[in-house]
Amino acid sequence: MTAGPRPVDVLVIGGGQAGLAAGYYLRRAKADFVILDAQDSVGGAWRHAWDSLRLFSPAQYSSLPGRMMPIPPGGGYPSAAEVVAYLTDYERRYDLPVLRPVTVNAVRRGDGRLLVETGHGTWQAKAVVSATGTWWRPYIPYYPGLRDFGGEHLHTAGYRGPEPLRGKRVVIVGGGNSAAQLLAELTAVAEVTWVTQRPPRLLPDDIDGRVLFDLATRRHRATQAGEQAGEPAAGIADLGDIVAVPPVREARDRGVLKAEPMFTHITPGGVAWADGSTLACDVILWCTGFRPALSHLAPLGLRGPDGLIPTRGTRAVGEPRLHLLGYGDWTGPASATLIGAGRTARQMVAEITAQR
Ligand code: FAD
């Protein structure tokens, strides 16, 4: 005899920061819920970040609801390892029911409930929260010759530190924070060329994650008050794209933070531009971002033409029992950040529990 699907009121997919923030509010609401996470242990994407990664905002601006992230000894911005330690403590402190490692393969519509299929059996839930992040879907844009390159393609998702690249000729692609931070540390050990689609724009030194979060907060409040939400975000975009964290400032002061225009194609030995100029390299380091990890939701057929699932707040427009948390601004202002995930989770759980 096989057991039928296990019933639960709310099932959260993903036990990273967003899933834990959802768990905090579900626990407070005394909801019947479970969190399924594909990892062996706590930390989500932070467990896989490169060793030197520092948050771009201080601990008090990088905390989940209920518990402040400890200020690192000696001050400064927390490291990825400190975030993992914080999330580990957080999950334990609030006794969050996370099952690991459990990978969700598919979510389907069942009889009045959503069916969640995993490698460890099927669940049936009244509401499902997808909080699977983006780290698991690194994005590399297509350029002609991409597959003919004889060197190594490396994405930020696979980068752990500079040592394996020592002495190599590296082309770094991308105009954001990851590219600038990796450039800063790689210029010390490798021959680096930085290419970007448009000239890189550093934020002023006095603007860090705090200001970004304050702007996101104002935007959030404006959204809640029903006002036009676009302006503060547009304001910050005018200032620049890259937070001048200490290693980036130091690289700027060394004069190495200079980018070439984007190449137009890739050759077996390197990269090339439309004017015929070429550059030989051993490694192309793609700091070109991530896409939401949504393949488990494919059976619901909800994706729009842009590959995203249309939402109203966190709720999927085409499936009211499904919420999306984290991922990016389309599921809530700054919801892919530590502080933003909590804010969005609070509203989401209020919506879910109001329906019980
Ligand atoms: P994740 O951390 O990716 O967690 C998702 C979890 O879901 C994982 O454990 C994963 O294994 C699991 N999962 C995925 N698919 C399935 C499945 N099918 N079934 C079961 N489980 C699944 N934010 C800040 O606030 N401050 C910063 O300074 C900052 N710096 C950043 C720097 C970099 C380089 C990057 C990439 C991000 C940074 N962020 C920062 C953004 C953000 O905090 C992280 O991206 C964060 O990890 C997102 O959390 P999450 O819980 O949404 O996703």
Boltz pocket constraint, residues with backbone or C-beta under 6 A from the ligand:
constraints:
  - pocket:
      binder: B
      contacts: [[A, 13], [A, 14], [A, 15], [A, 16], [A, 17], [A, 18], [A, 19], [A, 36], [A, 37], [A, 38], [A, 39], [A, 41], [A, 43], [A, 44], [A, 45], [A, 46], [A, 53], [A, 54], [A, 55], [A, 56], [A, 57], [A, 61], [A, 62], [A, 102], [A, 103], [A, 104], [A, 105], [A, 131], [A, 132], [A, 133], [A, 134], [A, 135], [A, 136], [A, 178], [A, 209], [A, 293], [A, 296], [A, 325], [A, 326], [A, 327], [A, 335], [A, 336], [A, 337], [A, 338], [A, 339]]
      max_distance: 6.0
